[in-house]
Amino acid sequence: MTGPLLQVRNLSVDYLLDKGVFNAVKNVSFNIGRGELFGLAGESGCGKSTIAYAITRLAKPPAWVAGGEILLDGHDLLGMTERALQTVRWKRIGMVFQSAMNSLNPLMRVEAQFHDVLSRHTGCTREKSRARAKEMFRLVGIPTDRLSNYPHQFSGGMRQRIVIAICLALSPELIIMDEPTTALDVVVQREILEQVVDLQKSHGFSVLFITHDLHLMAQICHRIGVMLKGELVEVGDVRQVSRAPVHDYTKRLWGAIPNLPTLGSMQGRLA
């Protein structure tokens, strides 16, 4: 296949509030190529997560898509019926949410959560889902004998790895990672991001990586988009945007970072 995997064209998302309409996302356009790690940066509340929820059609009232198109391989996701969307959501587009603990059911063993996802989308048996869960645990570096544990028996970093493993179990073409290392210490952050880069290289999926931490994004992404108050103000190659930013807001974001001594460390893993 040629052309970008995902195309977001003039996307606008509003929130209907008691005081009126709030324009959360305003005519945002960007593409994500096949096998590309694309970063979306900006301050809290600028519309990054709103875009992620619009792409996956998980946005609920009072949010609504006011205009634009979201195309996956040329197919309009916004025009799909809910039934047709079930063949796309999670199977072709997966999402890793901000809080791993909130993404996992605290009352279910991890193995059961793998089975719930796999049986619903592929119809596989419990035996096959267990085999797939073991494969995914090995992939993210967690001992397979921990499958019978509950989420609270894992550390924060391990829970985040489990969420990533469940997302990868269906082999999606695009993974949306919304602040995937929030509340984790810097050592665990780095371990998880290095693992994401290695998995992306070996499996070839695309990534939409959302964060307010530009330094973190610069270490793993190929291209970066910078958002400000619901608008995409700058898009470019990570080195171009970091060395010669055009928009004043982007310049101020980089200026807030003392230095980037590790910029090339994980970037080298992408080569």
Steps between C-alpha positions, in 0.01 A plus 500: 500500500616851422404829660451582868329255734300770680381834368339759724349778290364827642381329817292714735363377833270706721364459852140603564504668841240687703676826418515425127726319254867450577721441192747242632656405164505743209559385141790267583665308214789251503602164355666198657703279270531122517754405764533862614515629857316833495497717811232745604623748762351793682387627837228329702155581364614587148295222335749212464292234674185632336656420162587147619142438612367639171723265297379195694139626508504478879403864553174527694262791563544784568779456241408472133690513172393825337682449169780338305604149398700218655617248241661162565635359174261737326192381692311769692484395867248771585254368242512137617212334675566372853500143368756578230708687755534182708717352225736800527509602867764301695565262207647765270523796739599433863527749782709517816327732745658736752439299817591133479326420829174648373535309171518163678208347687615468863260208559630283214821305471720625216460175305121544504537852363709373211234238429222757517666713232611214273176301516288808428699604194628168364277236658801300616478237774629549853792270422604704197456829683721372782770405248475846343514665843819309584650610168416864573634479857831368369503780243472772766732328747258373766524141635213292362424350842366845599198463268288372787567814707264794549598852382573625853774236531709674233705819516393806302755432228395136469133598477586737217683216324194278543275763339745525208509118477119476486496770233762314294320166533270585209792619280357844416649713223479819708545539875395824669697557820344773711752609767613135542762573766304744719574460874797269436851587614754599235686167507181300435393756239818441306475121526143500366574744218806303391284190497233677291766603245636145482150352460414754232814409305434127522124514430482802268188663647445877497478704820322821594689602815326768707674690778565848636867404548681614185834367623354153543336510159820611329672180611271258316300674224574548131277807465335738746183706495468787752156608620392825661145576616343241272704585190792317341755780471803308370582159347838369390787258534607470863848639437369781283241605759752474785785685328310758296145541636284746309210582730566716804322254731721214379807715560386566856436130560854411394636797691351357819721190465856560636663257257436179304807286562313174430321610183697260284493203737161349421489673161790273405277199569259622230763500226 
